[in-house]
Amino acid sequence: MTEFVDVAIPANAQAAAEGLGLTVQRSMTSGTWIRRLPRDEAEIAVECLRDFGFSARIADNSSAAEQPPQGNTARGA
């Protein structure tokens, strides 16, 4: 079974990530992410982005505390 992870990237790395064929999601609250990549592809993407001069990191999906909110969630009072 393939393990899926998310990759956090800086906003200015969006064009480089899209140039690699990755789909980037941007949000004012949670930042810029590449969502649900197989771990081996994510490791390659991180190395390619670092070669381009951008910092990127893999966010382990097993830690829910580290993950930004998924989608639009409304918080009531």
HELIX and SHEET records of a PDB file:
HELIX    1   1 ALA A   11  ALA A   13  5                                   3    
HELIX    2   2 GLN A   14  GLY A   19  1                                   6    
HELIX    3   3 ARG A   39  ASP A   51  1                                  13    
SHEET    1   A 4 GLN A  25  SER A  27  0                                        
SHEET    2   A 4 GLY A  31  PRO A  38 -1                                        
SHEET    3   A 4 PHE A   4  ILE A   9 -1                                        
SHEET    4   A 4 ARG A  57  ALA A  59 -1                                        
END                                                                             
